[in-house]
Each structure stands twice: as C-alpha cells, then as structure tokens.
Amino acid sequence: MDNKHDGLWQGGPWEQPSQPVPNLPYIPVPAAGIPVLRPRKRRRKWPWITGLAILVLALCLLTIVLGRHLSFSLSGPGYLPASPGEDWWAQQEEYSTDPPNIRQAPTGTGVTLPLQAADGPALTYTQIYEKNAPSIVSIESQSQSEYGTGTGIIMTEDGYIITNAHVVAGADEVRVALSNNSVLQASLVGFDADEDLAVLKVDASGLTPAEFGDSAALRIGDPVAAIGDPLGYRSTITDGIISALDREVEVDGTTMVLIQTSAAINFGNSGGALINQYGQVVGVTTIKIVTEDGSAEALGFAIPTTRVKYVVDRLIDGQVIHTGVFGFTVYTFPAEGGGLEIMDVTPSSDAYAKGIRPGDILLAANGQTITSTQDLTRLKQSLGLGDTVSLTYLRDGQSYTVDVALVDPQEDNR
C-alpha cells in the first residue's frame, strides 16, 4: 500500500486524522484515574446528608452526656461511623444533560454574537483583567436536591449571557451574580448538551458585554488568560499560553474540537472566558485533564469562539443544532504541488452530486487555501447541516469550483 494511505482524514461529525501513531501525546493515567474531567459545579444532595449530619451530631452529644454515667458504645449494628477524612459533601459522579427547568426567554430576537478582529497593542494581564472582570458573572444553579456554581460571560448590555450547558443542566432555578454583587434570576434562551453551551437572559440594562475575538486568528504560543470562579473564588485570573489548536477530545461520548491552554482551569471555571492578549474572549473554558495521582498539569481546554458563535446564534434564533459533514475523506499528507487529495466520497453526499471524485486535489474552501486537515476542521467550526461551502479542486490540470452542502453524519455511510 502507498505510504500516503497510512494517514486518512475522516470527514465525519468531528473530523480527525486516522494515523498509526496518535497526534495527541500519551498521558499516563492510572487505572482508577479520570482522563478528562469537566471543571463542573459542585453538586450536593442537601436534604438527606443534612439530616444525617444532624443525626450524627445529636448522637455524638448524647454519647458524651451518657458516657459519664454508662458504659455505652455506638459501634453496634446499623451504625457506620465516618472514616477518617471522609467527605460528607462528596461530589456526585453523574450529571444531568437535561435543560434547566426554568422560565423560557424569547427566541428569534435577531441578536447575534459579533467576533471582532484584534486591534491595538497587546495588553498586560492587569489591563486584561480590568477590561474583562465586569463582564464575568457567577452562576448559581439549584434543584430540589442539588446546588452548584459556575461562570458566565456577558454577551450584551441587556443581559444575554453565555455559559456551559453542564453548569445549568437539570436546574430548577438559576441565579446570576454580577460583578457588583447584585443577583438576578435567569431565564433560558437556548441549551445544547453536546456542544456544552447555553444562553441565559437576565432582565437588566447597562451591563458591560465582553469583546469577543476570532479564535481562528490564534497561534500556538500566544499568551492568554482565563477568568472565572475556580472552587468558588470569584473573578480569578490565571495566565498561560495557547498550547495547541484543534485538539479533538472525547467528553461524555462526544468528540469536541477545542483550544488547549496552559492557563489553570479548575472546578467552577466552567463557562468562563479564555482571553487573548488584546483583551478579547476567544474561548469558553469547559474541561481539563486530570489524573488520580495529580500528575497532569496545565491541560485545560476551551470551546473556540468560531464554534461558540455558530451555536449561540442558532440557539438565540430558536434553532436546534445539527452537525454536518463534508461527505468526503482526504489524505492527511499534502499532495505534490499543494492541496489535499480526495481519498473517498460518499455517494449520497452533495459533494458527490456536485462532481467531486476520489483523486481530485482540494485546493481551497471559501477562497481560503487548503494546506492541512486543520484548515478544514477550523472551517467546519462555523458550519452545520445544510450550510454550503465553496470548494475549489484540481483534476487533470483543470480547476473547478462548486458549492457543496454539508450532509447528515448519520447518512455518511463510511
């Protein structure tokens, strides 16, 4: 077999190269470790734990009183004393993926998320914090049996707020604490568990919206900062760099294409901001790599703003997010003379209907030169099912340009 067949880029729901050696470096994780963990809110089952704690306290006091007069022990059947170091408020292992059961805000309002080009000089971390702190909010979510916290980013002056879906999932009440410590009830605009994004709305005016930048302009090594509420420490800033782009990380059965950063991200940072050196939000922090022995460090991830914009705009418009695929695979190695060679085309795809065939050389998409599979991956961040992309390809020395619609991955029978 030709060596170029060793690496194939699959144009599936979350495209990734299929290579003999994985792109991601090997991370040794103990058998009992957790390779990927969302820095989620802490959820506590208050009613029965509170009652149990009160009962234990009462029994301890009773033991002290009776112990002066009786030879009495509480080590008999039915009593399970807490072992040393036992965490009565242990975090749950399972999390809801259901939308919060709160008031629904209107959709179809025409509000969209603008992404602005970087402008002006680079800022210091102090300036980044001063610019963005007023735009970062604390989020409290509560149901009958659970309570948790996370972070959100103000999108508009009148109260649209972006956060992670898992921050508010399953809640019966969601409250937003602004930087001035005022607390407002939130309603739900839209929610997508697979994309891990939600849009909330509070009744307010004159808020300070964050400035959102284009994550497609990021380069590996760029300085960044994360602002959020790690472990309840409100409005905390941590610094780092862009460690990698277009990382494909599987979370809860879904592969997400994310920004990797060395900026510290911990429980409570979920839904917070990853900010570039110009003070623009370029990602929504969502997960980190952890191991049981604590050996993994500085492995945080954020949803790039190109994907955030696509999802948020559609949630506000009342649409359901549907992933689309190009309907073809390409070799991961560049073709001689540039571009990527088409390896396979799904017969039922629009790409096939428009004439694209195996052996064609893909040169450009939407006018952008294609040099690697990452170019296609980044382009697809801003696209979904039914969206069209202009593809330029080469065949027998002749170039052609066609508009191709993305298709349902379930129908892409590779």
Secondary structure, DSSP 8 states (H G I E B T S, - for coil): --GGGG-EEE-STT-EEE-SS-SS------TTS-SSB--------HHHHHHHHHHHHHHHHHHHHHHTTS---S-STT-----TT--TT---S----S---S-B-----------B---SS---HHHHHHHHGGGEEEEEEE-SS-EEEEEEEE-STT-EEEE-HHHHTT-SEEEEE-TTS-EEEEEEEEEETTTTEEEEEES-SS-----BB-GGG--TT-EEEEEE-GGG-TTEEEEEEEEEEEEEEEETTEEEEEEEE-S---TT-TT-EEEETTS-EEEEEEEE---TTS---S-EEEEEHHHHHHHHHHHHTT------B-SEEEESS--TTSSEEEEEE-TTSHHHHTT--TT-EEEEETTEE--SHHHHHHHHTT--TT-EEEEEEEETTEEEEEEEE-B-GGG---
